Amino acid sequence: MNEGKSRVLYALIAVLVGLITGMTAGILKSIDGGTVASAFLFGGGAFVTSVTTVLALMTVVGLFESTKG
């Protein structure tokens, strides 16, 4: 697979993990009795945090390194 395409797929995986995390956090916040606005903000914070963490871990593992020597 092309190196550029694999990087895009890795970034897409990170975004999808962030969406799942953000939606789960927002739903749990609304179940806990929060308003729609607070659930939205809580879910957005969880999304940003999880995408940043997943991309950082992918970088540390070396998934975004160039294989060209």
C-alpha positions as CSV (number, residue, x, y, z in Angstrom):
1,M,0.0,0.0,0.0
2,N,1.1,3.5,-0.7
3,E,2.8,5.2,2.3
4,G,0.6,8.3,2.0
5,K,-2.6,6.2,1.9
6,S,-1.6,4.3,5.0
7,R,-1.0,7.5,6.9
8,V,-4.5,8.8,5.9
9,L,-6.0,5.5,7.1
10,Y,-4.2,5.7,10.4
11,A,-5.4,9.2,10.9
12,L,-8.9,8.1,10.0
13,I,-8.7,5.3,12.6
14,A,-7.7,7.9,15.2
15,V,-10.7,10.1,14.3
16,L,-13.1,7.2,14.4
17,V,-11.8,6.2,17.8
18,G,-12.3,9.8,18.9
19,L,-15.9,9.8,17.6
20,I,-16.8,6.7,19.5
21,T,-15.2,8.1,22.7
22,G,-16.8,11.5,22.3
23,M,-20.2,10.1,21.6
24,T,-20.0,7.7,24.6
25,A,-18.8,10.5,26.9
26,G,-21.6,12.8,25.7
27,I,-24.2,10.2,26.2
28,L,-23.0,9.3,29.7
29,K,-22.9,13.0,30.6
30,S,-26.5,13.5,29.5
31,I,-27.6,10.3,31.3
32,D,-25.9,11.7,34.4
33,G,-28.3,14.7,34.3
34,G,-26.3,17.2,32.4
35,T,-27.8,19.6,29.9
36,V,-27.4,19.1,26.2
37,A,-24.8,21.9,26.0
38,S,-22.7,20.4,28.8
39,A,-23.0,16.9,27.2
40,F,-21.9,18.4,23.9
41,L,-18.9,20.2,25.4
42,F,-17.9,17.1,27.4
43,G,-18.1,14.9,24.4
44,G,-16.1,17.4,22.3
45,G,-13.4,17.5,25.0
46,A,-13.2,13.7,25.0
47,F,-13.0,13.6,21.2
48,V,-10.1,16.0,21.1
49,T,-8.3,14.3,23.9
50,S,-8.6,10.8,22.5
51,V,-7.7,11.8,19.0
52,T,-4.6,13.6,20.3
53,T,-3.6,10.6,22.4
54,V,-4.1,8.0,19.7
55,L,-2.1,10.1,17.1
56,A,0.7,10.6,19.7
57,L,0.7,6.8,20.4
58,M,0.8,6.0,16.7
59,T,3.7,8.4,16.3
60,V,5.6,6.9,19.2
61,V,5.1,3.4,17.9
62,G,6.5,4.6,14.5
63,L,3.5,4.3,12.2
64,F,4.1,7.7,10.7
65,E,7.8,7.3,10.1
66,S,9.1,7.4,6.5
67,T,10.4,4.0,5.2
68,K,12.5,5.6,2.5
69,G,16.2,5.4,3.2
